[in-house]
Amino acid sequence: MIDIKQSMREILAAESRAIENIPVTDGYEDAIKLIVEAKNNGGKLVTSGMGKCGQIAENIARSEERRVG
């Protein structure tokens, strides 16, 4: 029989290792600064994607709608 709790621990540990291995570079900070600058100057952020990326783009749009009202 499958030990679901142990399986979940293994999956979470693997995901944690994957997240720890994401390279953090100046590019992230640069991108955020550009987005903030554009928004402060009345610009808009356009997102797109399919599948999971599309879901993330929709979440960004929805959170912006709630923030702006």
N, C-alpha and C positions, 0 to 999 in steps of 0.2 A: 504494500500500500504506500502511496506517495505521502511523504511528510510535508504538508503544505507550508507550515511555518518555516521549516528548514529551507524549502525551495524559495520562499519569499526572501529569507535572509540572504541566500546566495545571489538571487537576482539583484537585490538592493546593494549588496557589496560590489557586484560587477558594475552596476550603474554608477555607484559612488566612485569607483576607480576610473571609469570613463570620464566622469565630470572633472575629476582631479587632473586628468591628462589634457584637458582643453587648454591650448596655449593662450595665455593672457598677454596680449600685446598692446602697444600704444594705439593700434588701429581701432580697438573698441572705444577707447576714450575719444579719439578723433571723430568717430562716427556719432557718438552721443552728443558731442559738442556741435557738430553740424546740424543734427536734428533739432537740438534746443535752439540754436541760432535761427534756423528756418522758422520754427514755431513762434519765436519771439518777434520775428519780422512779418508775421501774418501768413507765413507759408503753410503748406500742408504736407503730411507724410503719406505717400502712396505705398501700400503694401500689396503683395500678390503672392500666390502660391497654390499648389495643389496638394491634396492629402494633408499630412500633418502640418506642413508649412502654411497651407491655406487656412487651417484651423487657427494657427498662431496669428496669422494676419487678421483674421476675423476678430480674435480676442483683443488685439491691439486696437482695432477700430472701435469695438464696443466699449473698451475702457476709456478711450478718448471721448466718445459720445457721452458717457456718464460724467466724465470730468468737466467737459465743457457745458453740458446741460442741454 
